[in-house]
Each structure stands twice: as structure tokens, then as C-alpha cells.
């Protein structure tokens, strides 16, 4: 069992719990700006990296880019996303396009059609629905599987038009077909939505994010491949997924972090079913409150919440930092067995943790209280590793 050397009291002692115990549970690090949250997190990661635990950091700000010995991928620069792994809601969020439920359903249908055309008919083009029978379409759709997610996202706007079809409006109407003519009134009403998608798909940010443009002299990796590699074969190097290229698009980061965590959970659950090596993995999200759903009704499907509920069975633990406990919904906060509290001035924030008498207002930068089930709260000083003192 490994001693938590990065926490030390005035007598030079370390916590009685081991680093393995700490890493086996979800961990919340909370404290005001400048209280030492980042140093605490980096110190813990430095120690975890010396054990059998693998470390993956989702870094929305680029603050962890200097982590010594890490493997660094910047989304939009040396790694990209596969649009095929995104559903209509996620893609529209990534494109920053306001939409209603009907528009989201249209996009989902267009994505399905493009997947059929590429993966079932082996043609990189539009899936024409006019004159196609409902039986033929059902047979095509039934052949899609988890292997057939890819599609040419650049054709999405054009495929949307192919989805807006209706039968003839006379005696020649045949309801065995998906449609026989374009619904020109519907297309006209949705034209601004279609045009916005077309415009965003050719924007530089989107083309870099999803790597739809050709580039020479630069090696770029698909992020799912990178995650698959790190989650199925342990690396001694921490993996840093840098999302700072998307700093001005908070909604994109929010959707991306949720999607990535859901994807990582699926990868590990698949490994567990296959009885592969289930080495522990520590996932880190800095200032996680920024990336939770604005609408709390969406919390159940959010990747952060799903990983907190289901991750430990797949060997995944989550370490998140936040400035205030009040930023976290009750359902999410209750998932943390361990909490490290830096300087907090608000009694309300402490009462949220049921420790309103804890004197956190007296803590100096780098001092922290450790809360863990079965242990009395104790004050510790965070000891930064020597290599961090140089950065």
C-alpha cells in the first residue's frame, strides 16, 4: 500500500489511508481561486503515476500541459473527433446551432441515412429517399450496427433536404414509398436552419475539430483511437486531452466532455465483459461545474454523472475540482466518498457537505482538510513534488 506523501501534517505524518484507497473512490477537490486546488491535483497525479493507476486528464484550460512526462493531445491540432460518434443533439451543440426537437429529429434521420449510404451501399453520397419503399428502407436500417457509425458529415445539410419528402397530393399517392416529392413548404421553413448547418460545417473551427480538411506535414490522431489505446493498455505516461482550443465555446466543451466520458465508460465496460486487464484509471476534470448541464433534467444522461454512478465497476475513478460545492447538484455531490477542502469562506458551502463547523476560512494556500468515510476531518499541508517546484 502506498503512503500519500503529498499530504503531511505539522508532525511530519501522512494520512492513514493509502493512495490506492484514495484512488479507488471518486474524489472532489474544492476551494476558492488561488487556494491550491491545482497543486493538490498535480501532486496526487504525480504520485498516482508511480502506481499501477493510469491517469487521463480532460483539460479545458490548458493548465495541465506542463505535467512532466505526459502525452499531450490538443483537440483541433494534433487530434480530432469522429463525427460519427455524435448523435444529432451533440452535433448541433458542437456546431453551436439553436434548434427545436423537430430539427434535432431531422438531423438524427439525416445521419442515419448517410450511414446507410456509406456503410450498407458503400457509396460516399446522399441517400435518396424519393421513390424508395418503406420495406427497402427498413431492411437497410436494420443492417446498421455499432461498426457502422461513420458517415460523410460534410453532406449533412444536403441530406436534410432528402429527409423532407411527402407522397403525391393526388390519386397517384403511393404510401408504400417513403415519399414521392419534396415537401417544398417544409424545406422553405427550415431553409435558414439548413443554411446555418451548411455554413458551420465549412467553418475553420469545425473542419479542424473533426479533421474534414486535408493537411500535409502534420500527424493527427482520432481521439477515440487514443482513448481506446490508453484504456485497454496501461501507459506510464499521463494522457492530457487539451480542450483549450475550444475555450470560447463552453457549450462545445460541455458536450464534448460528456460524450468523451460516456465513450470511455463504454470502452471499459466492453473490456470488463471480455475479461481483459482491468487496471485502475483516474480521470481528471478541472473546474467541472462549468461542464455540467445547465438544465438539471439532463443530468442523468450526462457523462460526468453516468461515470460517477457506473465507473467504479469498470475500474474508472473521477477526480474533479470546483470552486464551490454549491455549483454541484445534490445527486452528483453525493457520489463522492472523499473530499479535499481548501479555503472556503461560506458556511453555506460547508453545510452542503454537512461540515459547517470546519474552520476552512483559516486555511492558507496549500492547506487542506481531508474528508473520508470513517475518518475524522484532519488538516494537511500539500507537498508539491520537486519537479513541480521548477515549473
N, C-alpha and C positions, 0 to 999 in steps of 0.2 A: 504494500500500500504506500502511496506517495504522499509525503507531507506537503501541505500548501505553504511553500516557503515564501510566497509573495505577500502573505499576511503575517504580521508579527505584532505582539503587544509590547508594553513597556518593559516587561521582564525578559524579552527575547524569545518568548514561547510562540508556538504556532497553533492554529485551530486543531481540536481533537479529531474532527472529521478528516477523511482523506481526500486527496484530489480526485480520486476515482469516484467517491461518493458524491462529491460536488458536481462532477461532470455527468453523473448518471441521472440527475434531475434537471428540470428546466430552471434557469437562473435569471432573475431580474436584477439589474443594476440601475439604481435610481439616485438622482441627485441634481441639484441646480447646476447651471452652466459654470464651468471652472472649478467644480468640486472634486474632480479627479476620476470621473467615470471612465474616460478613455484610457488613462494609465492603468486603472484596475483591470479593464478588459484586456488590454495588451499584455499585462503581466500574467494573467490567467492563461491566455492563449500561448504565451511563451512556455509556460510550464506544461500545458496540455500537449503541446507539440513534442514534448520529450517522453510522452507515454504512448500507449497504443491507440490513443484517440486521434482521429483525423479532424482537421479544422477547415471549415468553409465559411468565409465572411462575405455577406452581401453588403457592400459598402456604397451607400447612396451619395456620399460626400467626397470620397477620395481620401479620407483621413487615414485609412489603413494602408495606403500604397507603399509606405516605407517599412512595413513589417518585415524584419530581416528573414531571409531565406524563403520568402513566399513566392508562389507562382501567381503572376498578376495578369488578369484578363480585363480589358476595358470594353464594355459593350458599345458597339458603334465604331470601334477602332480595330482591335485585333481579335474580336469575337463578335458573333452576330446571332440573331434569333431566327428560329424556323417558324415562319408564319403559319405553317400547317398545324402547329401545336396549339394555336389560339382559336377559341370559338368567336362568334360574331361580336359578343359583348366585349370581350377582351381586345379584339382587334379595333373596334370603334373607339375604345378608350385609348388605345395606343395612338390612334390617329387624331385623338382629341376632337371627336365629332359628336355633337349633341344629337340624340336620337330618341325615338319612342320605341315601344315594344314591337309595333308592326315593322319598323325599319330594321330592328335587330333580327326579327324573324326572316326578313328578306335576305339579309346578309348571310344568315346561317344556311338558308336554302341555296344561295349562290355558291357558298363554299362547298357544300355537299355536291353540287353539280360539277364544279371544277375538279373536285377529287375523283368523281366518277369518270370524267373525260380523260384525265391523266392516268389514273391507276387501273381502270377497268378497260377503257378503249385505247389506252396507250397513245393518246394524242394530246399534245400541248395546245389546246384551243378551247373554244366555247362549247358548252353542252347545249345543243339546240333542243328546245322543248316543244316548239310548234310542230304538230303532226306526230309527236311521239306518244305511243299509247301508255296508259297508266300501268298496264301489265309489264311492259318493257322497262319502264322507269323503276317499278318495284323490284324487278329482278336485278337491275343494275345496283340499286341502293343496298340490297341485301348482301351483295358481294363485297361491300366496303368493310374493312376491318381496321384494327389498330395499326396495321402495316401500311395503310393507305391514306395517311394524313396529308401528305404533300400535295400542293396544287400551285399553279402559277398565279400568285397574288396580284400581279400586275394586270390581270384580266378581270379583276373583281367588279369594277364599275360596269364593264360591258356585259358581264354575266347577269348583273342585276336586271338589265333590260330584258334578258331572256326569261327571267322568272315572272315577269308581269304579262301574262298571256291569259286569254279567255276563249271560250267557244265562239263560233259564229252566232250572231244575234238573229238568226232566221231559221228556216226549216232545215238548213244544211248543218245545223249544230250537231256535233257528234261528241257525246260526253264520255266516250271511251278514250279520247285523247286528253292529254294534259291541257291542251289549248290549241286553237286553230288560227288565232290572230293576236297581235299585240294589243294590250289594253292601253291605248294611247292616252286616255284621260288619267289613268293611274301613273303612267310614265311622266306625264306632264306635271302632275302634283309632286312627284318625287324627284324631279329633274335637278333641283338645287342640291338635294342630298346626294344624288349620283355624281354630280359635278364636283362637289366637295371631296368625295372619296377619290375621284379621279385626280384631282389637284394634289391631295395629300400623298397619294401613292407615288407621285413623281417628285416629291419634295426631297431635298438632300438628306434631311434627318431620317426620314423613313427609309430611304434607299440604303443608308449606312446601317441603320438598326437591323434591317432584315437582309442586308447584303444582296440586294437585287441588281446592283450595278457591277460592271466588270472593273477589276482593278489589277494593276500589274506591280510586281515587285513587293507585294505585301501579303504575308501569310495571315489568313483569317480562319478562325475555327468556329464551328457551330456550337453554341453553348450547351445544347443537350448532350452532345458527344463529350464535352469537357466534364459535365456533371456526372454522366454515366461512368466515366473513367474514374473519377475521384470517389464515387460512392460504392463502387464494386471492387476496387483495388486500392488499398490504403497507400497514401503517399506521406512521406515525412515532411513534405513542404505544405504549409498552409495555402489554401486556394483563396485568392482575393478576386471576387467578381465586382469590378468597379462600375457603378452605375452613375457616376458623377457627370458623364456626358449628357445625361438626361435631367440635370439639376433643375432646369427651368420648366420641366413638365412633371409636376408632382403626381398628377393622376396617372401618368405613364409608369412612373416608378412604382406607384401603389399597385397597379395591375400586374406589372412585371414581377414584383417580389411575391405577390400572392401566387402567380402562375408558377414561378420557379420552385416555391416551397411545395406546392401541390405535386409538381413533377418529381421533385426529389423524394417525396413520400411514396409515390407510385414506384419509383425505381427500387427503393429499399424494400418495399412490401413484396415486389416481384423477386428480389434476391432472397428474402426470407422464405417464400414458398418454394424456391429452388434449392433451399438449404445451403446457400453459399456462405462464405465467411462474413459474419455479421459484426465486424469491428465497430466500435463506437465512433460516432461522428458528432462533433459540436458545431452547430450552425449559429452564426452571429449576425444580428441586425442592429445597427446603431440608430438611436432615436426612432425606435419602431413605431411610436404613436403617430408619426407622420404618414405611415403607410397602411393604417387600418382603415376600413370602410367608413366613409362619412355617415352613411345610413347603417345603423347598427343591426337592422334586419338582415343585412348582407353578411353579417359576421360568421354565420355557420359555414358558408362556402369559402370564406377567406383562407388562404394558405397558412397564414400565421396561426389562426385559431385551430385549423384542422391538424397542423403539425403538433401543436401543444396537446391536443387530445389524443392523437394516434401515434405520434412519432416515437415514443419510447419503446413501443413494441417492435419497432423497426430499427432500434439502435440509434435513433436521432434525438439529440437534446438541443434545446434552443436557449441561447443567451441573448437577451435583448436589453438595451439601455433606453432610458427615457428620463425626461427632466422632472416629471411629476407623476405620481401614482394616479392622480385624478384624470390623467389622459387615457387611462386604460379602463375598459368596461369590466364590470364585476366578473362576468363569465370568463374573461381572459385572465385577469389577475389571479383568480383562484387556482389556476393551473400551475402556479409557480411554488415549488416546495422550498426553494431557497431564495433569499433576497439579500442583496448588499445595499445598504442605505448610506449614501454620502450626505453632505449638508442639505437639510431641508428646513425651511423656516416656518412652514404652515402646519398647524395642528391638524387641519382637515386632511392633509396628505398622509399624516401618520395614523390618524384614526381609520383611514381607509385600509390600513394594514393591521388595525387593532393594536397598535403600539403608540398611542397618543402621548404616553409619558416618556418616550425615549428622547433623550436630550440631543437630538441631531443638530439643533441650531448651534450647538457649541463645537461642532466638528470643524477642524481645519482642513484645508485642501489635502487630499490623500488619506484622510482618516475615514473609517467606515464601520458601521455596525453590521455584523453577520447574523441573519435570522435563518434558522433551520429547524424543522420539526424535531422536538426532543431536546433541543439545546437552548439555554438561556441566551438572550442577546448579549454579545460581547463586542467591545470596541477594539479595532485593529488598525495598524498603520500599513498602507500598501507599500511594498518594497519593489521598485522598478528594477528589472534585470539590468546588468551592467551595459549591455549593448544598446539599451534604450536611453541610457544617460548620454550617449553620444549623438542622439538624433534630436 
